[in-house]
């Protein structure tokens, strides 16, 4: 929901400290206005108190955990110790089922981060994002880049010749200054055009490098997700077979997710295996 690539925009890294959003070559799946509306809803939806936000953030698994004794849904709360507060998932009844929220949250996150995009899903994403004439476009950008570079050299040569004519007394000072000013403006515009072409080439290269670790391991930044996004993901991929002593658990993948997600270890052993 937060990725601008689906509305046709791509974030390009210009240097170590600067990024720029540019329009990609692929056809957007949604309009930019719809994407902006969604971001507005996401960024303004929280009007709860800090305490409730704190509870929601810590207990994002609440509502998806069932007491193994009485079958009721587990809740979550902080237990006050001598110096700190300790978060626990626990039962409403006197079942004494309790487990540290940090432990269980980490176990869920670790299991989730074992999932990666399957090979067929990577190919699907590439097909969605890849322009049919991408090679032709890249060749066109390279040609434009060479043309701009040649024009910049021509401007330098023209200015150098004008300087020699001025020194020789053939060209008047006003004419030389006019030539110099025109050349500087042309060179500035050409260099801007050159930068734009470089950015577009980076966009193409980025689209061709979709099969990288960052993109394939789509849940590596789960800890940075908003609480609402975490709960939505837990709803899609809930924890099952939970050991409330150790925190060990499994993930329930629906058939659709089994087709696009695989497990890291399975992929190493057999790229065709899928995580069930």
Number of C-alpha atoms within 10 A of each C-alpha: 9 10 12 18 20 20 20 19 20 20 16 18 14 12 8 6 6 8 11 13 12 16 18 22 20 21 16 17 12 13 11 16 10 11 16 14 11 13 16 11 10 15 9 8 10 10 8 9 8 9 9 11 14 12 15 16 16 20 23 19 23 19 15 15 19 17 21 16 12 13 10 14 16 21 19 23 15 16 10 10 8 5 6 9 11 13 19 22 25 24 23 15 12 9 12 11 18 16 19 18 23 16 15 24 16 13 19 22 16 14 16 23 17 18 24 23 23 25 18 13 16 19 14 13 14 16 12 14 21 17 17 11 9 15 11 11 16 16 12 13 18 15 12 15 20 13 13 20 16 12 16 20 12 14 18 16 13 15 19 13 12 20 19 13 14 17 13 10 10 11 15 14 13 10 12 17 15 11 15 19 13 14 19 14 10 14 20 13 14 19 15 12 16 19 13 15 19 15 17 19 18 15 21 19 12 15 20 14 12 16 17 11 11 11 14 18 19 16 20 18 11 15 12 10 13 12 17 15 15 17 21 13 14 20 13 14 16 19 22 15 12 19 13 17 11 12 18 16 16 17 19 17 16 12 9 8 17 16 17 18 24 23 21 19 13 15 17 10 9 10 14 12 14 19 21 15
